[in-house]
Every structure is written in C-alpha cells, then in structure tokens.
C-alpha cells in the first residue's frame, strides 16, 4: 500500500519574507521618516519665524515708544538763534534730521532741558538712527565736561524719514511737510516712518506735540 507523502509543517513552508515584502517595508519606513523630518522641519521654521516676529515687534515697540515719549515731552524752549533772521530756534526739522528741546529723565542723564538731535544716517544699503544729547541753558546749548557720544537708537533699516504737520490758512490740518522751516515754533504733529532691511514697513509713528498749540496759531503753508 502506497502512502501519500505528509505535508510539511507550516513553519517550514514559509521560510521568510519575500523580496517584494522587504522592499515594501523599506519604502514605508522611508516615507515615515521623510514625513517625520518634514514635520520637524516645518515646526522648526514656524518657531524661528515666530521668534523673529516677536523680536521685530519688541524692537518696534521699544524704538517707537522711546521716540514717542521724547517727542511728547518737546518744550518750546530755544536752543539757539538763527543768524539771518535772529529768530529763536525751537524746532528744526528735515527729512533725515530733527532737533528740539525736551526734559531728559534722570536715568538718561542729569535731568533738565536737553537738545535732542535725531539723525538718520545711511551706510551703503543700511540705515540707522542716532541720537545726540546736549544740555541747554539760557537758550543755548552748552558743552559738558564729559561729552556724551551719540547713541544708537536703531540700526539695520532700509530707510527712515521724518515729516511734519501744521494748520493751514483755514485752521484745518494741512498736508505733511518734508521740512519744518518755522524754527521759532513747534509743529503740531511729527511722523516717523521706518522700513526694515527686508522691505517690511513698520506702522507709521504719528505723535502730537501737546505744547505746540500756541505755536500753531498763524502758521500758513507759505511759512512751513
């Protein structure tokens, strides 16, 4: 009697994975690693952009806050006299420079009235704003024993600009002016615009000068 051959045990019939199964597992593993790397990279870039935006916002608040406080504290105190007209100089404004007197806080110096000289300086494609401070006494700037070097307010800008505004002949706010030529009076408003090196514009800083109301009377466009 001839007996039929016995079948092999299942564990012996399946000797291992096929080449297709190995390749499929490898592809799935590579896809999973690529997805994990892409997710990690996106999260890192998002965190980096968020940190850069936070730093930019903090710098904007610090710079604009300082300039707002200094402009708001502007006083109609002369710091010199125009030699041609003999008029007292209380505010001189250009697109890249403005000078006025404001009380200096004790933490920035000895206190009292100081000439604030904000200057926009360009070095190639980089722009910065410098601040020079000089003590004012009896309508003139005086030299201190220890001269204060100019202080860097902000750097790494593409551009910056100052503009000024006053009343027109009808008593309404006139157009923004590139230069303030009524040196014996204060402008009603000052605007400062900044553009970062990457072309990002800061929100315009517009400041009203509280003590400029008396200086605004009688100003007409031909005088500014």
Biotite code that builds the C-alpha atoms (Angstrom):
import biotite.structure as struc

atoms = struc.array([
    struc.Atom([0.000, 0.000, 0.000], chain_id="A", res_id=1, res_name="UNK", atom_name="CA", element="C"),
    struc.Atom([1.447, 3.254, -1.109], chain_id="A", res_id=2, res_name="UNK", atom_name="CA", element="C"),
    struc.Atom([1.071, 6.119, 1.380], chain_id="A", res_id=3, res_name="UNK", atom_name="CA", element="C"),
    struc.Atom([0.654, 9.732, 0.370], chain_id="A", res_id=4, res_name="UNK", atom_name="CA", element="C"),
    struc.Atom([3.515, 11.993, 1.455], chain_id="A", res_id=5, res_name="UNK", atom_name="CA", element="C"),
    struc.Atom([2.862, 14.055, 4.533], chain_id="A", res_id=6, res_name="UNK", atom_name="CA", element="C"),
    struc.Atom([2.639, 17.820, 4.129], chain_id="A", res_id=7, res_name="UNK", atom_name="CA", element="C"),
    struc.Atom([5.414, 19.935, 5.683], chain_id="A", res_id=8, res_name="UNK", atom_name="CA", element="C"),
    struc.Atom([4.664, 21.936, 8.844], chain_id="A", res_id=9, res_name="UNK", atom_name="CA", element="C"),
    struc.Atom([3.503, 25.483, 8.187], chain_id="A", res_id=10, res_name="UNK", atom_name="CA", element="C"),
    struc.Atom([6.562, 27.000, 9.825], chain_id="A", res_id=11, res_name="UNK", atom_name="CA", element="C"),
    struc.Atom([8.754, 25.140, 7.380], chain_id="A", res_id=12, res_name="UNK", atom_name="CA", element="C"),
    struc.Atom([6.616, 26.053, 4.368], chain_id="A", res_id=13, res_name="UNK", atom_name="CA", element="C"),
    struc.Atom([7.106, 29.782, 4.935], chain_id="A", res_id=14, res_name="UNK", atom_name="CA", element="C"),
    struc.Atom([10.833, 30.169, 5.034], chain_id="A", res_id=15, res_name="UNK", atom_name="CA", element="C"),
    struc.Atom([10.868, 34.038, 5.267], chain_id="A", res_id=16, res_name="UNK", atom_name="CA", element="C"),
    struc.Atom([9.762, 37.365, 3.730], chain_id="A", res_id=17, res_name="UNK", atom_name="CA", element="C"),
    struc.Atom([9.744, 37.744, 0.021], chain_id="A", res_id=18, res_name="UNK", atom_name="CA", element="C"),
    struc.Atom([11.781, 40.414, -1.736], chain_id="A", res_id=19, res_name="UNK", atom_name="CA", element="C"),
    struc.Atom([8.623, 42.385, -2.557], chain_id="A", res_id=20, res_name="UNK", atom_name="CA", element="C"),
    struc.Atom([7.604, 42.450, 1.111], chain_id="A", res_id=21, res_name="UNK", atom_name="CA", element="C"),
    struc.Atom([11.058, 43.672, 2.147], chain_id="A", res_id=22, res_name="UNK", atom_name="CA", element="C"),
    struc.Atom([11.019, 46.413, -0.453], chain_id="A", res_id=23, res_name="UNK", atom_name="CA", element="C"),
    struc.Atom([7.511, 47.480, 0.569], chain_id="A", res_id=24, res_name="UNK", atom_name="CA", element="C"),
    struc.Atom([8.531, 47.662, 4.234], chain_id="A", res_id=25, res_name="UNK", atom_name="CA", element="C"),
    struc.Atom([11.604, 49.713, 3.298], chain_id="A", res_id=26, res_name="UNK", atom_name="CA", element="C"),
    struc.Atom([9.507, 52.156, 1.249], chain_id="A", res_id=27, res_name="UNK", atom_name="CA", element="C"),
    struc.Atom([7.008, 52.572, 4.104], chain_id="A", res_id=28, res_name="UNK", atom_name="CA", element="C"),
    struc.Atom([9.838, 53.165, 6.580], chain_id="A", res_id=29, res_name="UNK", atom_name="CA", element="C"),
    struc.Atom([11.465, 55.754, 4.303], chain_id="A", res_id=30, res_name="UNK", atom_name="CA", element="C"),
    struc.Atom([8.113, 57.507, 3.790], chain_id="A", res_id=31, res_name="UNK", atom_name="CA", element="C"),
    struc.Atom([7.526, 57.614, 7.526], chain_id="A", res_id=32, res_name="UNK", atom_name="CA", element="C"),
    struc.Atom([10.984, 59.060, 8.189], chain_id="A", res_id=33, res_name="UNK", atom_name="CA", element="C"),
    struc.Atom([10.515, 61.644, 5.428], chain_id="A", res_id=34, res_name="UNK", atom_name="CA", element="C"),
    struc.Atom([7.166, 62.687, 6.869], chain_id="A", res_id=35, res_name="UNK", atom_name="CA", element="C"),
    struc.Atom([8.623, 62.965, 10.359], chain_id="A", res_id=36, res_name="UNK", atom_name="CA", element="C"),
    struc.Atom([11.555, 65.026, 9.069], chain_id="A", res_id=37, res_name="UNK", atom_name="CA", element="C"),
    struc.Atom([9.239, 67.335, 7.102], chain_id="A", res_id=38, res_name="UNK", atom_name="CA", element="C"),
    struc.Atom([7.023, 67.813, 10.161], chain_id="A", res_id=39, res_name="UNK", atom_name="CA", element="C"),
    struc.Atom([10.018, 68.583, 12.368], chain_id="A", res_id=40, res_name="UNK", atom_name="CA", element="C"),
    struc.Atom([11.467, 70.971, 9.780], chain_id="A", res_id=41, res_name="UNK", atom_name="CA", element="C"),
    struc.Atom([8.146, 72.808, 9.401], chain_id="A", res_id=42, res_name="UNK", atom_name="CA", element="C"),
    struc.Atom([7.793, 73.108, 13.171], chain_id="A", res_id=43, res_name="UNK", atom_name="CA", element="C"),
    struc.Atom([11.353, 74.464, 13.453], chain_id="A", res_id=44, res_name="UNK", atom_name="CA", element="C"),
    struc.Atom([10.764, 77.016, 10.688], chain_id="A", res_id=45, res_name="UNK", atom_name="CA", element="C"),
    struc.Atom([7.485, 78.095, 12.287], chain_id="A", res_id=46, res_name="UNK", atom_name="CA", element="C"),
    struc.Atom([9.188, 78.553, 15.649], chain_id="A", res_id=47, res_name="UNK", atom_name="CA", element="C"),
    struc.Atom([12.034, 80.501, 14.020], chain_id="A", res_id=48, res_name="UNK", atom_name="CA", element="C"),
    struc.Atom([9.632, 82.794, 12.173], chain_id="A", res_id=49, res_name="UNK", atom_name="CA", element="C"),
    struc.Atom([7.600, 83.298, 15.344], chain_id="A", res_id=50, res_name="UNK", atom_name="CA", element="C"),
    struc.Atom([10.717, 84.211, 17.310], chain_id="A", res_id=51, res_name="UNK", atom_name="CA", element="C"),
    struc.Atom([11.866, 86.623, 14.577], chain_id="A", res_id=52, res_name="UNK", atom_name="CA", element="C"),
    struc.Atom([8.441, 88.276, 14.507], chain_id="A", res_id=53, res_name="UNK", atom_name="CA", element="C"),
    struc.Atom([8.451, 88.582, 18.296], chain_id="A", res_id=54, res_name="UNK", atom_name="CA", element="C"),
    struc.Atom([11.911, 90.167, 18.256], chain_id="A", res_id=55, res_name="UNK", atom_name="CA", element="C"),
    struc.Atom([10.861, 92.546, 15.487], chain_id="A", res_id=56, res_name="UNK", atom_name="CA", element="C"),
    struc.Atom([7.718, 93.558, 17.352], chain_id="A", res_id=57, res_name="UNK", atom_name="CA", element="C"),
    struc.Atom([9.681, 94.077, 20.550], chain_id="A", res_id=58, res_name="UNK", atom_name="CA", element="C"),
    struc.Atom([12.217, 96.264, 18.739], chain_id="A", res_id=59, res_name="UNK", atom_name="CA", element="C"),
    struc.Atom([9.447, 98.281, 17.112], chain_id="A", res_id=60, res_name="UNK", atom_name="CA", element="C"),
    struc.Atom([7.705, 98.868, 20.432], chain_id="A", res_id=61, res_name="UNK", atom_name="CA", element="C"),
    struc.Atom([10.945, 99.886, 22.141], chain_id="A", res_id=62, res_name="UNK", atom_name="CA", element="C"),
    struc.Atom([12.074, 102.309, 19.418], chain_id="A", res_id=63, res_name="UNK", atom_name="CA", element="C"),
    struc.Atom([8.657, 103.844, 18.785], chain_id="A", res_id=64, res_name="UNK", atom_name="CA", element="C"),
    struc.Atom([7.918, 104.068, 22.499], chain_id="A", res_id=65, res_name="UNK", atom_name="CA", element="C"),
    struc.Atom([11.156, 105.944, 23.157], chain_id="A", res_id=66, res_name="UNK", atom_name="CA", element="C"),
    struc.Atom([10.637, 108.373, 20.290], chain_id="A", res_id=67, res_name="UNK", atom_name="CA", element="C"),
    struc.Atom([7.010, 108.946, 21.261], chain_id="A", res_id=68, res_name="UNK", atom_name="CA", element="C"),
    struc.Atom([7.983, 109.854, 24.820], chain_id="A", res_id=69, res_name="UNK", atom_name="CA", element="C"),
    struc.Atom([10.749, 112.196, 23.669], chain_id="A", res_id=70, res_name="UNK", atom_name="CA", element="C"),
    struc.Atom([8.540, 113.964, 21.112], chain_id="A", res_id=71, res_name="UNK", atom_name="CA", element="C"),
    struc.Atom([5.630, 114.239, 23.539], chain_id="A", res_id=72, res_name="UNK", atom_name="CA", element="C"),
    struc.Atom([7.984, 115.916, 26.019], chain_id="A", res_id=73, res_name="UNK", atom_name="CA", element="C"),
    struc.Atom([9.028, 118.593, 23.487], chain_id="A", res_id=74, res_name="UNK", atom_name="CA", element="C"),
    struc.Atom([9.118, 122.058, 25.050], chain_id="A", res_id=75, res_name="UNK", atom_name="CA", element="C"),
    struc.Atom([9.054, 125.448, 23.262], chain_id="A", res_id=76, res_name="UNK", atom_name="CA", element="C"),
    struc.Atom([12.481, 126.241, 24.672], chain_id="A", res_id=77, res_name="UNK", atom_name="CA", element="C"),
    struc.Atom([15.046, 127.816, 22.301], chain_id="A", res_id=78, res_name="UNK", atom_name="CA", element="C"),
    struc.Atom([18.392, 126.081, 21.849], chain_id="A", res_id=79, res_name="UNK", atom_name="CA", element="C"),
    struc.Atom([19.935, 128.707, 19.564], chain_id="A", res_id=80, res_name="UNK", atom_name="CA", element="C"),
    struc.Atom([19.195, 131.672, 17.316], chain_id="A", res_id=81, res_name="UNK", atom_name="CA", element="C"),
    struc.Atom([19.012, 131.920, 13.554], chain_id="A", res_id=82, res_name="UNK", atom_name="CA", element="C"),
    struc.Atom([21.762, 134.297, 12.467], chain_id="A", res_id=83, res_name="UNK", atom_name="CA", element="C"),
    struc.Atom([19.888, 135.510, 9.386], chain_id="A", res_id=84, res_name="UNK", atom_name="CA", element="C"),
    struc.Atom([16.509, 136.220, 10.994], chain_id="A", res_id=85, res_name="UNK", atom_name="CA", element="C"),
    struc.Atom([17.546, 136.448, 14.665], chain_id="A", res_id=86, res_name="UNK", atom_name="CA", element="C"),
    struc.Atom([14.598, 134.161, 15.463], chain_id="A", res_id=87, res_name="UNK", atom_name="CA", element="C"),
    struc.Atom([14.950, 131.694, 18.325], chain_id="A", res_id=88, res_name="UNK", atom_name="CA", element="C"),
    struc.Atom([15.327, 128.100, 17.202], chain_id="A", res_id=89, res_name="UNK", atom_name="CA", element="C"),
    struc.Atom([12.817, 125.866, 18.972], chain_id="A", res_id=90, res_name="UNK", atom_name="CA", element="C"),
    struc.Atom([12.341, 123.109, 16.392], chain_id="A", res_id=91, res_name="UNK", atom_name="CA", element="C"),
    struc.Atom([14.347, 122.318, 13.257], chain_id="A", res_id=92, res_name="UNK", atom_name="CA", element="C"),
    struc.Atom([13.039, 119.517, 11.080], chain_id="A", res_id=93, res_name="UNK", atom_name="CA", element="C"),
    struc.Atom([14.356, 117.887, 7.897], chain_id="A", res_id=94, res_name="UNK", atom_name="CA", element="C"),
    struc.Atom([13.556, 114.537, 6.267], chain_id="A", res_id=95, res_name="UNK", atom_name="CA", element="C"),
    struc.Atom([16.656, 112.989, 7.829], chain_id="A", res_id=96, res_name="UNK", atom_name="CA", element="C"),
    struc.Atom([17.163, 115.090, 10.959], chain_id="A", res_id=97, res_name="UNK", atom_name="CA", element="C"),
    struc.Atom([15.175, 116.873, 13.646], chain_id="A", res_id=98, res_name="UNK", atom_name="CA", element="C"),
    struc.Atom([16.212, 118.901, 16.676], chain_id="A", res_id=99, res_name="UNK", atom_name="CA", element="C"),
    struc.Atom([14.152, 120.023, 19.636], chain_id="A", res_id=100, res_name="UNK", atom_name="CA", element="C"),
    struc.Atom([14.380, 120.509, 23.392], chain_id="A", res_id=101, res_name="UNK", atom_name="CA", element="C"),
    struc.Atom([12.827, 118.149, 25.923], chain_id="A", res_id=102, res_name="UNK", atom_name="CA", element="C"),
    struc.Atom([13.473, 117.399, 29.571], chain_id="A", res_id=103, res_name="UNK", atom_name="CA", element="C"),
    struc.Atom([15.815, 114.464, 29.936], chain_id="A", res_id=104, res_name="UNK", atom_name="CA", element="C"),
    struc.Atom([14.877, 111.811, 32.513], chain_id="A", res_id=105, res_name="UNK", atom_name="CA", element="C"),
    struc.Atom([17.365, 111.334, 35.315], chain_id="A", res_id=106, res_name="UNK", atom_name="CA", element="C"),
    struc.Atom([18.155, 107.799, 34.181], chain_id="A", res_id=107, res_name="UNK", atom_name="CA", element="C"),
    struc.Atom([19.420, 109.196, 30.841], chain_id="A", res_id=108, res_name="UNK", atom_name="CA", element="C"),
    struc.Atom([21.498, 111.996, 32.281], chain_id="A", res_id=109, res_name="UNK", atom_name="CA", element="C"),
    struc.Atom([21.444, 114.772, 34.822], chain_id="A", res_id=110, res_name="UNK", atom_name="CA", element="C"),
    struc.Atom([17.888, 115.822, 34.064], chain_id="A", res_id=111, res_name="UNK", atom_name="CA", element="C"),
    struc.Atom([16.667, 119.171, 32.838], chain_id="A", res_id=112, res_name="UNK", atom_name="CA", element="C"),
    struc.Atom([16.273, 120.522, 29.290], chain_id="A", res_id=113, res_name="UNK", atom_name="CA", element="C"),
    struc.Atom([18.419, 118.835, 26.637], chain_id="A", res_id=114, res_name="UNK", atom_name="CA", element="C"),
    struc.Atom([18.675, 119.323, 22.911], chain_id="A", res_id=115, res_name="UNK", atom_name="CA", element="C"),
    struc.Atom([17.560, 116.100, 21.229], chain_id="A", res_id=116, res_name="UNK", atom_name="CA", element="C"),
    struc.Atom([19.236, 115.666, 17.849], chain_id="A", res_id=117, res_name="UNK", atom_name="CA", element="C"),
    struc.Atom([17.821, 112.696, 15.931], chain_id="A", res_id=118, res_name="UNK", atom_name="CA", element="C"),
    struc.Atom([19.814, 111.966, 12.756], chain_id="A", res_id=119, res_name="UNK", atom_name="CA", element="C"),
    struc.Atom([19.143, 109.345, 10.074], chain_id="A", res_id=120, res_name="UNK", atom_name="CA", element="C"),
    struc.Atom([22.451, 108.041, 8.739], chain_id="A", res_id=121, res_name="UNK", atom_name="CA", element="C"),
    struc.Atom([22.969, 105.718, 5.757], chain_id="A", res_id=122, res_name="UNK", atom_name="CA", element="C"),
    struc.Atom([25.939, 103.440, 5.213], chain_id="A", res_id=123, res_name="UNK", atom_name="CA", element="C"),
    struc.Atom([25.517, 101.799, 1.833], chain_id="A", res_id=124, res_name="UNK", atom_name="CA", element="C"),
    struc.Atom([22.242, 99.886, 1.914], chain_id="A", res_id=125, res_name="UNK", atom_name="CA", element="C"),
    struc.Atom([21.958, 100.087, 5.716], chain_id="A", res_id=126, res_name="UNK", atom_name="CA", element="C"),
    struc.Atom([20.300, 102.926, 7.617], chain_id="A", res_id=127, res_name="UNK", atom_name="CA", element="C"),
    struc.Atom([20.403, 103.764, 11.308], chain_id="A", res_id=128, res_name="UNK", atom_name="CA", element="C"),
    struc.Atom([19.066, 106.484, 13.603], chain_id="A", res_id=129, res_name="UNK", atom_name="CA", element="C"),
    struc.Atom([21.461, 108.167, 16.019], chain_id="A", res_id=130, res_name="UNK", atom_name="CA", element="C"),
    struc.Atom([20.571, 110.404, 18.963], chain_id="A", res_id=131, res_name="UNK", atom_name="CA", element="C"),
    struc.Atom([22.833, 113.156, 20.275], chain_id="A", res_id=132, res_name="UNK", atom_name="CA", element="C"),
    struc.Atom([22.038, 114.966, 23.527], chain_id="A", res_id=133, res_name="UNK", atom_name="CA", element="C"),
    struc.Atom([23.327, 118.388, 24.571], chain_id="A", res_id=134, res_name="UNK", atom_name="CA", element="C"),
    struc.Atom([22.475, 120.399, 27.664], chain_id="A", res_id=135, res_name="UNK", atom_name="CA", element="C"),
    struc.Atom([20.515, 123.628, 27.078], chain_id="A", res_id=136, res_name="UNK", atom_name="CA", element="C"),
    struc.Atom([20.980, 126.650, 29.303], chain_id="A", res_id=137, res_name="UNK", atom_name="CA", element="C"),
    struc.Atom([19.622, 130.184, 28.769], chain_id="A", res_id=138, res_name="UNK", atom_name="CA", element="C"),
    struc.Atom([18.563, 129.442, 25.198], chain_id="A", res_id=139, res_name="UNK", atom_name="CA", element="C"),
    struc.Atom([21.912, 127.996, 24.126], chain_id="A", res_id=140, res_name="UNK", atom_name="CA", element="C"),
    struc.Atom([23.489, 124.555, 24.064], chain_id="A", res_id=141, res_name="UNK", atom_name="CA", element="C"),
    struc.Atom([26.412, 124.198, 26.441], chain_id="A", res_id=142, res_name="UNK", atom_name="CA", element="C"),
    struc.Atom([29.288, 121.764, 26.408], chain_id="A", res_id=143, res_name="UNK", atom_name="CA", element="C"),
    struc.Atom([29.546, 119.406, 29.339], chain_id="A", res_id=144, res_name="UNK", atom_name="CA", element="C"),
    struc.Atom([32.803, 118.382, 30.970], chain_id="A", res_id=145, res_name="UNK", atom_name="CA", element="C"),
    struc.Atom([32.246, 114.835, 29.804], chain_id="A", res_id=146, res_name="UNK", atom_name="CA", element="C"),
    struc.Atom([30.893, 114.972, 26.276], chain_id="A", res_id=147, res_name="UNK", atom_name="CA", element="C"),
    struc.Atom([28.164, 112.463, 25.562], chain_id="A", res_id=148, res_name="UNK", atom_name="CA", element="C"),
    struc.Atom([28.841, 110.408, 22.410], chain_id="A", res_id=149, res_name="UNK", atom_name="CA", element="C"),
    struc.Atom([25.903, 109.869, 20.019], chain_id="A", res_id=150, res_name="UNK", atom_name="CA", element="C"),
    struc.Atom([23.749, 106.916, 20.975], chain_id="A", res_id=151, res_name="UNK", atom_name="CA", element="C"),
    struc.Atom([22.474, 104.315, 18.530], chain_id="A", res_id=152, res_name="UNK", atom_name="CA", element="C"),
    struc.Atom([18.696, 104.180, 18.611], chain_id="A", res_id=153, res_name="UNK", atom_name="CA", element="C"),
    struc.Atom([18.051, 101.622, 15.866], chain_id="A", res_id=154, res_name="UNK", atom_name="CA", element="C"),
    struc.Atom([20.044, 100.072, 13.020], chain_id="A", res_id=155, res_name="UNK", atom_name="CA", element="C"),
    struc.Atom([19.535, 97.553, 10.236], chain_id="A", res_id=156, res_name="UNK", atom_name="CA", element="C"),
    struc.Atom([16.924, 99.648, 8.439], chain_id="A", res_id=157, res_name="UNK", atom_name="CA", element="C"),
    struc.Atom([16.457, 100.084, 4.720], chain_id="A", res_id=158, res_name="UNK", atom_name="CA", element="C"),
    struc.Atom([15.148, 103.629, 5.108], chain_id="A", res_id=159, res_name="UNK", atom_name="CA", element="C"),
    struc.Atom([13.604, 106.082, 7.560], chain_id="A", res_id=160, res_name="UNK", atom_name="CA", element="C"),
    struc.Atom([12.003, 109.524, 7.260], chain_id="A", res_id=161, res_name="UNK", atom_name="CA", element="C"),
    struc.Atom([10.697, 112.416, 9.352], chain_id="A", res_id=162, res_name="UNK", atom_name="CA", element="C"),
    struc.Atom([7.716, 114.583, 8.342], chain_id="A", res_id=163, res_name="UNK", atom_name="CA", element="C"),
    struc.Atom([5.859, 117.469, 9.979], chain_id="A", res_id=164, res_name="UNK", atom_name="CA", element="C"),
    struc.Atom([2.338, 118.862, 10.009], chain_id="A", res_id=165, res_name="UNK", atom_name="CA", element="C"),
    struc.Atom([0.663, 122.142, 10.968], chain_id="A", res_id=166, res_name="UNK", atom_name="CA", element="C"),
    struc.Atom([-2.562, 124.061, 10.409], chain_id="A", res_id=167, res_name="UNK", atom_name="CA", element="C"),
    struc.Atom([-3.354, 125.623, 7.054], chain_id="A", res_id=168, res_name="UNK", atom_name="CA", element="C"),
    struc.Atom([-4.853, 129.068, 6.451], chain_id="A", res_id=169, res_name="UNK", atom_name="CA", element="C"),
    struc.Atom([-8.358, 127.740, 7.178], chain_id="A", res_id=170, res_name="UNK", atom_name="CA", element="C"),
    struc.Atom([-7.409, 126.435, 10.600], chain_id="A", res_id=171, res_name="UNK", atom_name="CA", element="C"),
    struc.Atom([-7.506, 122.791, 9.485], chain_id="A", res_id=172, res_name="UNK", atom_name="CA", element="C"),
    struc.Atom([-4.670, 120.299, 9.423], chain_id="A", res_id=173, res_name="UNK", atom_name="CA", element="C"),
    struc.Atom([-2.539, 120.862, 6.381], chain_id="A", res_id=174, res_name="UNK", atom_name="CA", element="C"),
    struc.Atom([-0.506, 118.432, 4.317], chain_id="A", res_id=175, res_name="UNK", atom_name="CA", element="C"),
    struc.Atom([2.553, 116.658, 5.648], chain_id="A", res_id=176, res_name="UNK", atom_name="CA", element="C"),
    struc.Atom([5.716, 118.689, 5.085], chain_id="A", res_id=177, res_name="UNK", atom_name="CA", element="C"),
    struc.Atom([9.182, 117.322, 4.369], chain_id="A", res_id=178, res_name="UNK", atom_name="CA", element="C"),
    struc.Atom([10.838, 120.257, 6.166], chain_id="A", res_id=179, res_name="UNK", atom_name="CA", element="C"),
    struc.Atom([9.844, 122.399, 9.117], chain_id="A", res_id=180, res_name="UNK", atom_name="CA", element="C"),
    struc.Atom([11.107, 125.884, 8.481], chain_id="A", res_id=181, res_name="UNK", atom_name="CA", element="C"),
    struc.Atom([9.180, 127.860, 11.134], chain_id="A", res_id=182, res_name="UNK", atom_name="CA", element="C"),
    struc.Atom([12.046, 127.243, 13.528], chain_id="A", res_id=183, res_name="UNK", atom_name="CA", element="C"),
    struc.Atom([10.633, 129.548, 16.220], chain_id="A", res_id=184, res_name="UNK", atom_name="CA", element="C"),
    struc.Atom([7.504, 127.393, 16.563], chain_id="A", res_id=185, res_name="UNK", atom_name="CA", element="C"),
    struc.Atom([6.669, 123.749, 17.163], chain_id="A", res_id=186, res_name="UNK", atom_name="CA", element="C"),
    struc.Atom([4.828, 121.600, 14.625], chain_id="A", res_id=187, res_name="UNK", atom_name="CA", element="C"),
    struc.Atom([1.505, 120.157, 15.682], chain_id="A", res_id=188, res_name="UNK", atom_name="CA", element="C"),
    struc.Atom([2.426, 116.633, 14.626], chain_id="A", res_id=189, res_name="UNK", atom_name="CA", element="C"),
    struc.Atom([5.511, 114.647, 13.705], chain_id="A", res_id=190, res_name="UNK", atom_name="CA", element="C"),
    struc.Atom([5.527, 111.442, 11.652], chain_id="A", res_id=191, res_name="UNK", atom_name="CA", element="C"),
    struc.Atom([8.347, 108.902, 11.630], chain_id="A", res_id=192, res_name="UNK", atom_name="CA", element="C"),
    struc.Atom([8.358, 106.045, 9.121], chain_id="A", res_id=193, res_name="UNK", atom_name="CA", element="C"),
    struc.Atom([10.685, 103.043, 9.158], chain_id="A", res_id=194, res_name="UNK", atom_name="CA", element="C"),
    struc.Atom([11.385, 100.301, 6.613], chain_id="A", res_id=195, res_name="UNK", atom_name="CA", element="C"),
    struc.Atom([13.329, 97.207, 7.636], chain_id="A", res_id=196, res_name="UNK", atom_name="CA", element="C"),
    struc.Atom([16.210, 95.859, 5.572], chain_id="A", res_id=197, res_name="UNK", atom_name="CA", element="C"),
    struc.Atom([13.874, 93.190, 4.149], chain_id="A", res_id=198, res_name="UNK", atom_name="CA", element="C"),
    struc.Atom([11.432, 95.844, 2.911], chain_id="A", res_id=199, res_name="UNK", atom_name="CA", element="C"),
    struc.Atom([8.937, 95.378, 5.755], chain_id="A", res_id=200, res_name="UNK", atom_name="CA", element="C"),
    struc.Atom([7.303, 98.691, 6.707], chain_id="A", res_id=201, res_name="UNK", atom_name="CA", element="C"),
    struc.Atom([6.772, 99.472, 10.360], chain_id="A", res_id=202, res_name="UNK", atom_name="CA", element="C"),
    struc.Atom([3.452, 101.017, 11.364], chain_id="A", res_id=203, res_name="UNK", atom_name="CA", element="C"),
    struc.Atom([3.904, 104.808, 10.962], chain_id="A", res_id=204, res_name="UNK", atom_name="CA", element="C"),
    struc.Atom([4.639, 106.621, 14.206], chain_id="A", res_id=205, res_name="UNK", atom_name="CA", element="C"),
    struc.Atom([2.494, 109.773, 14.419], chain_id="A", res_id=206, res_name="UNK", atom_name="CA", element="C"),
    struc.Atom([2.945, 111.940, 17.518], chain_id="A", res_id=207, res_name="UNK", atom_name="CA", element="C"),
    struc.Atom([1.070, 115.085, 18.529], chain_id="A", res_id=208, res_name="UNK", atom_name="CA", element="C"),
    struc.Atom([3.101, 117.667, 20.426], chain_id="A", res_id=209, res_name="UNK", atom_name="CA", element="C"),
    struc.Atom([0.996, 118.784, 23.419], chain_id="A", res_id=210, res_name="UNK", atom_name="CA", element="C"),
    struc.Atom([2.766, 122.146, 23.831], chain_id="A", res_id=211, res_name="UNK", atom_name="CA", element="C"),
    struc.Atom([2.516, 123.082, 20.150], chain_id="A", res_id=212, res_name="UNK", atom_name="CA", element="C"),
    struc.Atom([-0.993, 124.588, 20.294], chain_id="A", res_id=213, res_name="UNK", atom_name="CA", element="C"),
    struc.Atom([0.268, 128.126, 20.845], chain_id="A", res_id=214, res_name="UNK", atom_name="CA", element="C"),
    struc.Atom([2.891, 127.672, 18.137], chain_id="A", res_id=215, res_name="UNK", atom_name="CA", element="C"),
    struc.Atom([0.262, 126.600, 15.635], chain_id="A", res_id=216, res_name="UNK", atom_name="CA", element="C"),
    struc.Atom([-1.584, 129.924, 15.554], chain_id="A", res_id=217, res_name="UNK", atom_name="CA", element="C"),
    struc.Atom([-0.838, 131.972, 12.493], chain_id="A", res_id=218, res_name="UNK", atom_name="CA", element="C"),
    struc.Atom([1.019, 129.263, 10.565], chain_id="A", res_id=219, res_name="UNK", atom_name="CA", element="C"),
    struc.Atom([0.181, 129.089, 6.857], chain_id="A", res_id=220, res_name="UNK", atom_name="CA", element="C"),
    struc.Atom([1.607, 126.757, 4.202], chain_id="A", res_id=221, res_name="UNK", atom_name="CA", element="C"),
    struc.Atom([3.905, 129.505, 2.900], chain_id="A", res_id=222, res_name="UNK", atom_name="CA", element="C"),
    struc.Atom([5.609, 129.609, 6.305], chain_id="A", res_id=223, res_name="UNK", atom_name="CA", element="C"),
    struc.Atom([6.422, 125.925, 6.562], chain_id="A", res_id=224, res_name="UNK", atom_name="CA", element="C"),
])
